[in-house]
Amino acid sequence: MTDFERKVYRIIFNMTRFGKNPSMEQLKRKTGKDEQTIRAAVKNLMRQRKLMWDKKKRIWIII
């Protein structure tokens, strides 16, 4: 896991702990990166089985 992936993971983890899902705009503001970079990091985290998206509940699941 790269430093940026770890940063995105921690942001998602901390926000979901309090029942909030971070939007793309929030992730852009907190990381200072563009949408493509954030999407690539999230896809890598999903491939590594660190994150899952529950389509029915529309929430992130931290594994």
Secondary structure, DSSP 4 states (H G I P E B T S, - for coil): --HHHHHHHHHHHHHHHTT-PPPHHHHHHHH---HHHHHHHHHHHHHTTSEEEETTTTEEEE-
